[in-house]
């Protein structure tokens, strides 16, 4: 699976009719919706690469860009993990199973899976940043020859805010090496307490000359994590980040998600740290 270019459907401004097929409350303020397109022909053509996103439309409320967090439980369904943060996301998570919404997509450039060939992979997530990385984890578990080895580093606010906790246990059972840390421990927690860069500092062994990194989380977490990776000798060109901005049109026309010379919806949301680093450290971009 290669680093795909921008994928634009035949009529990018027209949402397709889709149905909410399943609702799953994950952690406080975060839910996963399994969504299916009504039209059989559209559904047969619909394919999301790890790291891409869709625009979900609630009639009378508006649209929101939501990362695809993997195939749903049933064939033809796609999972979208949503944090309630505004009018559209709140309404999406209030709708009943069977409700009709609009869907445009998939959009954007996803994770460059092929870059991991014959390399050691670090998948690093903070908070709900695990959602767009979840399809990547599944890809490597389903394709063990796609990388030399794979390790997941995941940081959360607290043990109660660990996203996909049961699935992480299944990943471990399948042989995935997982390190988890939390900002605040609760009674009974016996794991790490601290920030994600701490997990990077403790990584042993780590061969920076053959390491490929896929990173998603709050921007401040990504800044300090990339700094820790660079200090360990990982090259900026081998660190990939999923950047979040206000995406409205999803096809690079409205300008709301402009990041310097790039548009996150069209040129991202996944960028090489080598290319995006100066922009992340520029105030108000």
Secondary structure, DSSP 8 states (H G I E B T S, - for coil): ---------TTTTS-EEEEEEEEEEEETTEEEEEEEES-HHHHHH----TT-EEEEEETTTEEEEEEEEEE-SSTT-EEEEEE--SHHHHHHTTS-TT-EEEEEEEESB---GGGGTTSEEEEEEEGGGHHHHHHHHHHHHH-GGGSSEEEEEEEEEEGGG-TTHHHHHHHHHTT-EEEEEEEE--TT--SEES-HHHHHHT--S--GGGEEEEEES-HHHHHHHHHHHHHTT--GGGEEEE-----SSSSS-S-TTEETTEEHHHH-BEEEHHHHHHHHTSTT-
